[in-house]
Amino acid sequence: MIELQNVSKTYAGRSVFVAALSDVSLSIEAGEFVAIVGPSGSGKSTLLQILGCLDTPSAGRYVLDGTSVEKLGDAELSCLRNRHVGFVFQSFNLLPRATALENVELPLLYANGATPSVSPAPLLLERVGVAHRARHYPAELSGGEQQRVAIARALVMKPSLLLADEPTGNLDAATGAQVLRLIHDLNDEGLTVVLVTHDPAVAAKADRRITLANGRIA
């Protein structure tokens, strides 16, 4: 599913180069639930961006579902991302002027230029437990409801990989536990999940934990 071989990522600062990742190698099998943990600045977000084809390595090799990612252009990365990867973020990233249903349908619109006549979005909203809020705008939803809508949006293109960046970070403990249970259920159904978290209790729910420190696997 995922294979990183000696991956490094360096950013150019004003007068120095900053190594966000250094010689990272790891494998993640299809169907795994992996938590990435580490202190702030350890490289977690950079690693997630590379895994999600939002960025490319400065050195090394990344293979996603049999495709070598590191030499792809922007259009090819966008296509690969659209086919294989769903994203869930701490801040939800819902469009405020779109309803819950419209937010879930956005990836379909971007991919096809129009939503299909039979949209999977209503069924996904039902799957995550917020079908009754389909016509509501994000400001009218609780944090937990917004995160469920974001999960439905991440699933609408039927990805093989779900990347979650602190998905419970803006939620209270009870709501966070519900969202985490939903993600775990999706993993039980075969979806590969890679989750970034600073919360040991959240990381403990994963099958495997990868710890980053100073851009390296500790």
C-alpha positions, 0 to 999 in steps of 0.5 A: 500500500505505502512504501517510503524508502530513505525519504527526506524533505528539505525546505529553503529558509532565508539563509539556511536549509531546514530538514523537515524529514531525514532518511525516513523509511517505512511500510504500511500494509493495506488495511492497517491503522497506523498512528504517527506521533511525536512532539511539535516540529518532529515532521508529522505534518510533513510526512502526512503531506507527502503520504497524501501527495500534497508534497513530494520528497526532496530525496528518496522514493515513495510508492503509493498503491504501486505508483512511484510518487516522487517524480510526478507532476502537479496534474498527476499528483492531483489525479493520484490524490483524487483516486486514492486518498481521503483527508480529515483535518483538525479544523474540518475545512468545510466551506461555510456557504455550502450545506453539509450535503454540498460539502460532501459532494465537492470532490465529485464536482472537482473530479467530474465537473458536475455531481452525478445524477445519483450522488453517494453523498446522502448515503455517506451522511447517513453512514456517519450519522448526520443525514438529518443535518444534510441541509444545514450549514457548518455554522449550524452544526456542532464540532462533532457533526462538522467532523462527521461531515468532513469524514463523509467528504473524505470517503465520497471518492472511495479512497483506499487511504484515509489520512487524519490530522489530529481529527479529535483535536478540536472536540471534547472527549466524548465527541472525540471518542465517537469520531475515533470509533467511526474511523476505527469502524471504517478501518475494520471494513478494510480502509487503510488509516494513517492518523497523526495525533499528540494524544497517547490515548488516541494513538493507543487505538491504532494497530501500530504507532510510529514515533517521529523525533527531529524528522526521523523515526525514533 
